């Protein structure tokens, strides 16, 4: 299974907030699967308040059609080949080289832990990091 890391941190801090990227960042993330590819999508808490907002942004970027449910709690993709596996929160400390994933999404449930640590630590963005999954 291939894992693709997508991080909206640079977009938020450089283009929207027009500031430098902090060394410690916290936010929310979702796991999205399409066939044999998993997408791990991070977004700072200041950019996307809800997990559904992350899914919507991802869909807009990838050209995947979808729509919010009637309560605007979930963003559902029309193409059933795309599945939101779950989500949670993250804390990323670039100074200590620690990534912490925890909690769960109220809309999509708990993220899939099995194999995730290995996938994260194999990504170039996390070389030399410690991954804490709770």
PyMOL CGO cylinders between C-alpha atoms (Angstrom):
from pymol import cmd
from pymol.cgo import CYLINDER

trace = [
    CYLINDER, 0.00, 0.00, 0.00, 1.43, 3.35, -1.06, 0.3, 1, 1, 1, 1, 1, 1,
    CYLINDER, 1.43, 3.35, -1.06, 0.92, 6.35, 1.23, 0.3, 1, 1, 1, 1, 1, 1,
    CYLINDER, 0.92, 6.35, 1.23, 0.85, 9.92, -0.07, 0.3, 1, 1, 1, 1, 1, 1,
    CYLINDER, 0.85, 9.92, -0.07, 1.35, 12.76, 2.40, 0.3, 1, 1, 1, 1, 1, 1,
    CYLINDER, 1.35, 12.76, 2.40, -0.55, 15.98, 1.75, 0.3, 1, 1, 1, 1, 1, 1,
    CYLINDER, -0.55, 15.98, 1.75, 0.03, 18.91, 4.08, 0.3, 1, 1, 1, 1, 1, 1,
    CYLINDER, 0.03, 18.91, 4.08, -1.95, 22.14, 3.89, 0.3, 1, 1, 1, 1, 1, 1,
    CYLINDER, -1.95, 22.14, 3.89, 0.40, 23.82, 6.39, 0.3, 1, 1, 1, 1, 1, 1,
    CYLINDER, 0.40, 23.82, 6.39, 2.48, 25.73, 3.79, 0.3, 1, 1, 1, 1, 1, 1,
    CYLINDER, 2.48, 25.73, 3.79, -0.68, 26.85, 1.98, 0.3, 1, 1, 1, 1, 1, 1,
    CYLINDER, -0.68, 26.85, 1.98, -2.20, 28.22, 5.16, 0.3, 1, 1, 1, 1, 1, 1,
    CYLINDER, -2.20, 28.22, 5.16, 0.83, 29.92, 6.71, 0.3, 1, 1, 1, 1, 1, 1,
    CYLINDER, 0.83, 29.92, 6.71, 2.50, 31.35, 3.60, 0.3, 1, 1, 1, 1, 1, 1,
    CYLINDER, 2.50, 31.35, 3.60, -0.46, 32.15, 1.33, 0.3, 1, 1, 1, 1, 1, 1,
    CYLINDER, -0.46, 32.15, 1.33, -3.29, 32.90, 3.76, 0.3, 1, 1, 1, 1, 1, 1,
    CYLINDER, -3.29, 32.90, 3.76, -1.80, 33.95, 7.12, 0.3, 1, 1, 1, 1, 1, 1,
    CYLINDER, -1.80, 33.95, 7.12, 1.30, 35.37, 5.37, 0.3, 1, 1, 1, 1, 1, 1,
    CYLINDER, 1.30, 35.37, 5.37, 3.61, 34.28, 8.18, 0.3, 1, 1, 1, 1, 1, 1,
    CYLINDER, 3.61, 34.28, 8.18, 6.45, 31.87, 8.60, 0.3, 1, 1, 1, 1, 1, 1,
    CYLINDER, 6.45, 31.87, 8.60, 5.68, 28.23, 9.33, 0.3, 1, 1, 1, 1, 1, 1,
    CYLINDER, 5.68, 28.23, 9.33, 6.00, 27.58, 13.08, 0.3, 1, 1, 1, 1, 1, 1,
    CYLINDER, 6.00, 27.58, 13.08, 8.26, 24.83, 14.41, 0.3, 1, 1, 1, 1, 1, 1,
    CYLINDER, 8.26, 24.83, 14.41, 5.34, 23.35, 16.38, 0.3, 1, 1, 1, 1, 1, 1,
    CYLINDER, 5.34, 23.35, 16.38, 2.06, 22.85, 14.57, 0.3, 1, 1, 1, 1, 1, 1,
    CYLINDER, 2.06, 22.85, 14.57, -1.19, 21.22, 15.62, 0.3, 1, 1, 1, 1, 1, 1,
    CYLINDER, -1.19, 21.22, 15.62, -4.26, 20.42, 13.63, 0.3, 1, 1, 1, 1, 1, 1,
    CYLINDER, -4.26, 20.42, 13.63, -6.48, 17.70, 12.27, 0.3, 1, 1, 1, 1, 1, 1,
    CYLINDER, -6.48, 17.70, 12.27, -5.93, 14.98, 9.70, 0.3, 1, 1, 1, 1, 1, 1,
    CYLINDER, -5.93, 14.98, 9.70, -7.85, 12.43, 7.68, 0.3, 1, 1, 1, 1, 1, 1,
    CYLINDER, -7.85, 12.43, 7.68, -6.93, 9.15, 6.01, 0.3, 1, 1, 1, 1, 1, 1,
    CYLINDER, -6.93, 9.15, 6.01, -8.43, 8.73, 2.56, 0.3, 1, 1, 1, 1, 1, 1,
    CYLINDER, -8.43, 8.73, 2.56, -8.09, 5.57, 0.48, 0.3, 1, 1, 1, 1, 1, 1,
    CYLINDER, -8.09, 5.57, 0.48, -8.42, 5.02, -3.25, 0.3, 1, 1, 1, 1, 1, 1,
    CYLINDER, -8.42, 5.02, -3.25, -7.57, 1.49, -4.32, 0.3, 1, 1, 1, 1, 1, 1,
    CYLINDER, -7.57, 1.49, -4.32, -4.07, 0.65, -3.11, 0.3, 1, 1, 1, 1, 1, 1,
    CYLINDER, -4.07, 0.65, -3.11, -3.17, 4.26, -2.25, 0.3, 1, 1, 1, 1, 1, 1,
    CYLINDER, -3.17, 4.26, -2.25, -3.71, 5.93, 1.10, 0.3, 1, 1, 1, 1, 1, 1,
    CYLINDER, -3.71, 5.93, 1.10, -3.65, 9.70, 1.45, 0.3, 1, 1, 1, 1, 1, 1,
    CYLINDER, -3.65, 9.70, 1.45, -2.70, 11.15, 4.81, 0.3, 1, 1, 1, 1, 1, 1,
    CYLINDER, -2.70, 11.15, 4.81, -4.00, 14.73, 4.73, 0.3, 1, 1, 1, 1, 1, 1,
    CYLINDER, -4.00, 14.73, 4.73, -2.86, 17.22, 7.40, 0.3, 1, 1, 1, 1, 1, 1,
    CYLINDER, -2.86, 17.22, 7.40, -4.31, 20.66, 7.98, 0.3, 1, 1, 1, 1, 1, 1,
    CYLINDER, -4.31, 20.66, 7.98, -3.49, 23.23, 10.69, 0.3, 1, 1, 1, 1, 1, 1,
    CYLINDER, -3.49, 23.23, 10.69, -6.29, 23.93, 13.15, 0.3, 1, 1, 1, 1, 1, 1,
    CYLINDER, -6.29, 23.93, 13.15, -6.42, 27.56, 12.03, 0.3, 1, 1, 1, 1, 1, 1,
    CYLINDER, -6.42, 27.56, 12.03, -7.18, 26.53, 8.43, 0.3, 1, 1, 1, 1, 1, 1,
    CYLINDER, -7.18, 26.53, 8.43, -9.84, 23.83, 8.75, 0.3, 1, 1, 1, 1, 1, 1,
    CYLINDER, -9.84, 23.83, 8.75, -12.07, 23.67, 11.78, 0.3, 1, 1, 1, 1, 1, 1,
    CYLINDER, -12.07, 23.67, 11.78, -13.62, 20.28, 10.97, 0.3, 1, 1, 1, 1, 1, 1,
    CYLINDER, -13.62, 20.28, 10.97, -12.46, 17.03, 9.40, 0.3, 1, 1, 1, 1, 1, 1,
    CYLINDER, -12.46, 17.03, 9.40, -15.15, 17.46, 6.75, 0.3, 1, 1, 1, 1, 1, 1,
    CYLINDER, -15.15, 17.46, 6.75, -13.46, 20.72, 5.68, 0.3, 1, 1, 1, 1, 1, 1,
    CYLINDER, -13.46, 20.72, 5.68, -10.22, 18.80, 5.07, 0.3, 1, 1, 1, 1, 1, 1,
    CYLINDER, -10.22, 18.80, 5.07, -12.06, 16.23, 2.96, 0.3, 1, 1, 1, 1, 1, 1,
    CYLINDER, -12.06, 16.23, 2.96, -13.73, 19.01, 0.98, 0.3, 1, 1, 1, 1, 1, 1,
    CYLINDER, -13.73, 19.01, 0.98, -10.39, 20.77, 0.32, 0.3, 1, 1, 1, 1, 1, 1,
    CYLINDER, -10.39, 20.77, 0.32, -8.81, 17.45, -0.73, 0.3, 1, 1, 1, 1, 1, 1,
    CYLINDER, -8.81, 17.45, -0.73, -11.68, 16.76, -3.13, 0.3, 1, 1, 1, 1, 1, 1,
    CYLINDER, -11.68, 16.76, -3.13, -11.44, 20.23, -4.66, 0.3, 1, 1, 1, 1, 1, 1,
    CYLINDER, -11.44, 20.23, -4.66, -7.69, 19.75, -5.19, 0.3, 1, 1, 1, 1, 1, 1,
    CYLINDER, -7.69, 19.75, -5.19, -8.09, 16.26, -6.69, 0.3, 1, 1, 1, 1, 1, 1,
    CYLINDER, -8.09, 16.26, -6.69, -11.19, 16.97, -8.78, 0.3, 1, 1, 1, 1, 1, 1,
    CYLINDER, -11.19, 16.97, -8.78, -13.32, 14.48, -6.83, 0.3, 1, 1, 1, 1, 1, 1,
    CYLINDER, -13.32, 14.48, -6.83, -16.98, 15.47, -6.68, 0.3, 1, 1, 1, 1, 1, 1,
    CYLINDER, -16.98, 15.47, -6.68, -18.82, 15.44, -3.39, 0.3, 1, 1, 1, 1, 1, 1,
    CYLINDER, -18.82, 15.44, -3.39, -21.29, 17.23, -1.16, 0.3, 1, 1, 1, 1, 1, 1,
    CYLINDER, -21.29, 17.23, -1.16, -21.90, 17.98, 2.50, 0.3, 1, 1, 1, 1, 1, 1,
    CYLINDER, -21.90, 17.98, 2.50, -24.60, 15.99, 4.26, 0.3, 1, 1, 1, 1, 1, 1,
    CYLINDER, -24.60, 15.99, 4.26, -27.75, 17.84, 5.39, 0.3, 1, 1, 1, 1, 1, 1,
    CYLINDER, -27.75, 17.84, 5.39, -26.19, 18.71, 8.78, 0.3, 1, 1, 1, 1, 1, 1,
    CYLINDER, -26.19, 18.71, 8.78, -22.84, 19.78, 7.20, 0.3, 1, 1, 1, 1, 1, 1,
    CYLINDER, -22.84, 19.78, 7.20, -21.00, 17.33, 9.47, 0.3, 1, 1, 1, 1, 1, 1,
    CYLINDER, -21.00, 17.33, 9.47, -19.58, 15.11, 6.70, 0.3, 1, 1, 1, 1, 1, 1,
    CYLINDER, -19.58, 15.11, 6.70, -18.35, 15.78, 3.23, 0.3, 1, 1, 1, 1, 1, 1,
    CYLINDER, -18.35, 15.78, 3.23, -19.25, 12.72, 1.15, 0.3, 1, 1, 1, 1, 1, 1,
    CYLINDER, -19.25, 12.72, 1.15, -17.48, 11.82, -2.08, 0.3, 1, 1, 1, 1, 1, 1,
    CYLINDER, -17.48, 11.82, -2.08, -19.72, 10.65, -4.90, 0.3, 1, 1, 1, 1, 1, 1,
    CYLINDER, -19.72, 10.65, -4.90, -17.13, 8.25, -6.33, 0.3, 1, 1, 1, 1, 1, 1,
    CYLINDER, -17.13, 8.25, -6.33, -17.25, 5.20, -4.07, 0.3, 1, 1, 1, 1, 1, 1,
    CYLINDER, -17.25, 5.20, -4.07, -13.67, 4.29, -5.01, 0.3, 1, 1, 1, 1, 1, 1,
    CYLINDER, -13.67, 4.29, -5.01, -12.65, 7.08, -2.59, 0.3, 1, 1, 1, 1, 1, 1,
    CYLINDER, -12.65, 7.08, -2.59, -13.17, 6.23, 1.10, 0.3, 1, 1, 1, 1, 1, 1,
    CYLINDER, -13.17, 6.23, 1.10, -12.44, 8.30, 4.20, 0.3, 1, 1, 1, 1, 1, 1,
    CYLINDER, -12.44, 8.30, 4.20, -10.91, 5.72, 6.54, 0.3, 1, 1, 1, 1, 1, 1,
    CYLINDER, -10.91, 5.72, 6.54, -10.98, 7.97, 9.60, 0.3, 1, 1, 1, 1, 1, 1,
    CYLINDER, -10.98, 7.97, 9.60, -9.27, 10.93, 11.15, 0.3, 1, 1, 1, 1, 1, 1,
    CYLINDER, -9.27, 10.93, 11.15, -7.86, 12.48, 14.28, 0.3, 1, 1, 1, 1, 1, 1,
    CYLINDER, -7.86, 12.48, 14.28, -5.64, 15.25, 15.55, 0.3, 1, 1, 1, 1, 1, 1,
    CYLINDER, -5.64, 15.25, 15.55, -1.92, 15.76, 15.24, 0.3, 1, 1, 1, 1, 1, 1,
    CYLINDER, -1.92, 15.76, 15.24, 0.92, 17.64, 16.87, 0.3, 1, 1, 1, 1, 1, 1,
    CYLINDER, 0.92, 17.64, 16.87, 4.11, 18.11, 14.89, 0.3, 1, 1, 1, 1, 1, 1,
    CYLINDER, 4.11, 18.11, 14.89, 7.24, 19.34, 16.67, 0.3, 1, 1, 1, 1, 1, 1,
    CYLINDER, 7.24, 19.34, 16.67, 10.02, 19.92, 14.15, 0.3, 1, 1, 1, 1, 1, 1,
    CYLINDER, 10.02, 19.92, 14.15, 12.53, 20.84, 16.86, 0.3, 1, 1, 1, 1, 1, 1,
    CYLINDER, 12.53, 20.84, 16.86, 12.09, 17.61, 18.86, 0.3, 1, 1, 1, 1, 1, 1,
    CYLINDER, 12.09, 17.61, 18.86, 11.33, 15.65, 15.64, 0.3, 1, 1, 1, 1, 1, 1,
    CYLINDER, 11.33, 15.65, 15.64, 8.14, 14.15, 17.04, 0.3, 1, 1, 1, 1, 1, 1,
    CYLINDER, 8.14, 14.15, 17.04, 4.83, 13.57, 15.27, 0.3, 1, 1, 1, 1, 1, 1,
    CYLINDER, 4.83, 13.57, 15.27, 1.88, 12.63, 17.48, 0.3, 1, 1, 1, 1, 1, 1,
    CYLINDER, 1.88, 12.63, 17.48, -1.42, 11.32, 16.08, 0.3, 1, 1, 1, 1, 1, 1,
    CYLINDER, -1.42, 11.32, 16.08, -4.33, 10.92, 18.49, 0.3, 1, 1, 1, 1, 1, 1,
    CYLINDER, -4.33, 10.92, 18.49, -8.07, 11.25, 19.09, 0.3, 1, 1, 1, 1, 1, 1,
    CYLINDER, -8.07, 11.25, 19.09, -10.65, 10.62, 16.39, 0.3, 1, 1, 1, 1, 1, 1,
    CYLINDER, -10.65, 10.62, 16.39, -12.96, 12.39, 13.99, 0.3, 1, 1, 1, 1, 1, 1,
    CYLINDER, -12.96, 12.39, 13.99, -16.56, 12.77, 15.12, 0.3, 1, 1, 1, 1, 1, 1,
    CYLINDER, -16.56, 12.77, 15.12, -17.64, 12.61, 11.47, 0.3, 1, 1, 1, 1, 1, 1,
    CYLINDER, -17.64, 12.61, 11.47, -15.42, 9.80, 10.16, 0.3, 1, 1, 1, 1, 1, 1,
    CYLINDER, -15.42, 9.80, 10.16, -14.29, 7.85, 13.22, 0.3, 1, 1, 1, 1, 1, 1,
    CYLINDER, -14.29, 7.85, 13.22, -10.85, 6.74, 14.41, 0.3, 1, 1, 1, 1, 1, 1,
    CYLINDER, -10.85, 6.74, 14.41, -7.93, 6.64, 11.99, 0.3, 1, 1, 1, 1, 1, 1,
    CYLINDER, -7.93, 6.64, 11.99, -6.54, 3.28, 10.93, 0.3, 1, 1, 1, 1, 1, 1,
    CYLINDER, -6.54, 3.28, 10.93, -3.47, 2.61, 13.11, 0.3, 1, 1, 1, 1, 1, 1,
    CYLINDER, -3.47, 2.61, 13.11, -2.27, -0.66, 11.57, 0.3, 1, 1, 1, 1, 1, 1,
    CYLINDER, -2.27, -0.66, 11.57, 0.92, 0.02, 9.59, 0.3, 1, 1, 1, 1, 1, 1,
    CYLINDER, 0.92, 0.02, 9.59, 0.57, 3.79, 9.89, 0.3, 1, 1, 1, 1, 1, 1,
    CYLINDER, 0.57, 3.79, 9.89, 3.71, 4.36, 12.00, 0.3, 1, 1, 1, 1, 1, 1,
    CYLINDER, 3.71, 4.36, 12.00, 5.85, 2.56, 9.41, 0.3, 1, 1, 1, 1, 1, 1,
    CYLINDER, 5.85, 2.56, 9.41, 4.27, 4.51, 6.53, 0.3, 1, 1, 1, 1, 1, 1,
    CYLINDER, 4.27, 4.51, 6.53, 4.84, 7.84, 8.29, 0.3, 1, 1, 1, 1, 1, 1,
    CYLINDER, 4.84, 7.84, 8.29, 8.45, 7.11, 9.20, 0.3, 1, 1, 1, 1, 1, 1,
    CYLINDER, 8.45, 7.11, 9.20, 9.21, 6.02, 5.62, 0.3, 1, 1, 1, 1, 1, 1,
    CYLINDER, 9.21, 6.02, 5.62, 8.20, 9.42, 4.23, 0.3, 1, 1, 1, 1, 1, 1,
    CYLINDER, 8.20, 9.42, 4.23, 11.00, 11.92, 3.48, 0.3, 1, 1, 1, 1, 1, 1,
    CYLINDER, 11.00, 11.92, 3.48, 9.14, 14.62, 5.45, 0.3, 1, 1, 1, 1, 1, 1,
    CYLINDER, 9.14, 14.62, 5.45, 9.55, 12.57, 8.63, 0.3, 1, 1, 1, 1, 1, 1,
    CYLINDER, 9.55, 12.57, 8.63, 13.14, 11.33, 8.32, 0.3, 1, 1, 1, 1, 1, 1,
    CYLINDER, 13.14, 11.33, 8.32, 14.63, 11.09, 11.81, 0.3, 1, 1, 1, 1, 1, 1,
    CYLINDER, 14.63, 11.09, 11.81, 11.25, 11.60, 13.53, 0.3, 1, 1, 1, 1, 1, 1,
    CYLINDER, 11.25, 11.60, 13.53, 9.59, 9.59, 16.26, 0.3, 1, 1, 1, 1, 1, 1,
    CYLINDER, 9.59, 9.59, 16.26, 5.92, 8.77, 15.64, 0.3, 1, 1, 1, 1, 1, 1,
    CYLINDER, 5.92, 8.77, 15.64, 3.51, 8.50, 18.58, 0.3, 1, 1, 1, 1, 1, 1,
    CYLINDER, 3.51, 8.50, 18.58, 0.13, 6.98, 17.74, 0.3, 1, 1, 1, 1, 1, 1,
    CYLINDER, 0.13, 6.98, 17.74, -2.54, 6.96, 20.43, 0.3, 1, 1, 1, 1, 1, 1,
]
cmd.load_cgo(trace, "trace")
